[in-house]
Amino acid sequence: MSGTDALIGELERTRDETLRYFSLGDSDLARTYGPGKWSVRFLLHHLTDSEVVFTERLRRVISEPAMIVWYYDQDAWAKALDYTTRPLDASRPVYEALRSAIIADARRHYEPDGSIAFVHSRSGLRTLKDEFDKVAAHNEHHLGHIRRALQR
């Protein structure tokens, strides 16, 4: 299996699992994975907003190599976009559409253009391949939080 195939498989797997959680009832959406941690509802909104950021970063790096991409303050987004009252029905289609776009871009650019370098404002020098890998790892990281919240 190629690196692209492995990445696509992980992007599809995490997408499919994430989409299932958008259908949870309010009591499950309110669960957290620990005291003071984000609820499942917040995590789903965060995953959606992260897809927005990742899509923009990936496309800018592909189109404008050697650029600087800026850190995104997830807590500022959660507060300003009011994840408490923001409807999940509005986030789900955004997450799904952007994940489809990321998968299409990964199919086309992961291996042939993966060495394109850019600078992240906090983590320094990175490559396009690193950023694609981060999309899947980030989603899986938060799926772990959701699974733990639903088991509590």
N, C-alpha and C positions, 0 to 999 in steps of 0.2 A: 504494500500500500504506500502510495506517495505521501509526502508531507501535506500536500494540498488535500488529498482524500481524507487523511486523518483529521485535519483541521475542519473540513466541511462536515465530517461526521460528528465532531464535537459541537460545532455551531448548530447543527440541526437537532442534536440530542438535547442540548441546553435550551434551545428555542421551544421544542415541543413540551418539555417539562415545565418551563416558565409559563407558557400559554395556558396550561391546565389550571394553574393557580389563580388566574384572573377570574375564574368561575366560582371561587370559594364564597361562602356566606360571610356575613359581617362578623360573626363571632370568631371565625378562623382568621379572617383578614386582620382582626385586632390583636391576635396573638403575637408575642415577641419571643425571641430566642434567649432572652436574659433580661434582668432588671436594667432599665434605662436604655435598652436597645430598640432599634426600629421595629415597627410592626411589619407583618407580612404585606399589608397595604403600602406602607412606606417603601419597603424593599421592591415591590413591583413598580412603583412610580420611579424609584431610583434606577432600576434596570432599564426602564424606558428612556429616561433622560440620559443615561449612559450611552444607550444606542445612538441617541442624537449626537452626543459629543464624539463618540468613536467614528460614526459615519463621516462627520465633518473632518475630523483629523485624518482619517485614512484617505479621503478624497483630496484633501489639500496636500498631503505628502506625495501622493501619486502625481498630482498636477503641478505642484510647486516644490520640487525637491530642495533639500537643505534649509528648510524653514524652521522656525521656532513655533512649537505648539504650547499653549498655556494650560497650566493646571486648572482643573475645574473644582470649585468648592461645593461639594455635594450637600453640605449642610445649608449653605446659602440658597441653593436651588430648592431644597426641601421646604425651607421657611418661606421664601419668596413665592414659590408656586403652590404653597399651602397644601402639602400632601394629605393633610387631615381631611379636607373637604373636596379635594380634586377628584373628579369621577374616574374610576378605573375604566369605564367604558370608552373614555377618550384616549387613555394611554395604551390599551391593548392593541388597537390597529396600528398605532405609531410604532410600537415595539415590533410587531409582526412585519410590517412593511420595511422598516429599517434593517431588521435582521436579514430579510430576503436580499436587500441591496448589498449588505456586507458579504453575504454568501456569494453573490454574483461577482462582486469585486475580488473576493478571495480566489475564486476559480480562475479569474483572469490575471491577477497580479501577485498572488502569494509567492510562488516560486520564481517567475521570471523577473519580478521587480522587488523581491523581498529584501534586497540589500540596500535599497534607497535609504539614506540616512536622514535623520532630522534630530532636532534638539527639543527635548521636553523641558519645560521651565523648572521642573523639580527633580526629575530623574536623569537629566542629562542626555547624552548621545544614545539614540535608539535607532532601530531599523523598522521599515514597513512590516517585515515579518514579525518582529517583536510586538508591534501594535496589533496585528491580526491575532496573534497568540494571546495577547492580553484580553481581547474581547471574550474569547472562550473561557479563559481562566477566571476573569472577573465575574462572568455569569455563573459559573460553577461555584465560586466562592459564596455568592449570595444565595444560590440554591441550597447550599449547606445550611445557611441561616434559616431559610424558610422551612426546610425539613425539620430542623431542631425545634423551631417555634411550634410546628404542628404536632410534634411528639410530646410537648410539655403539657 
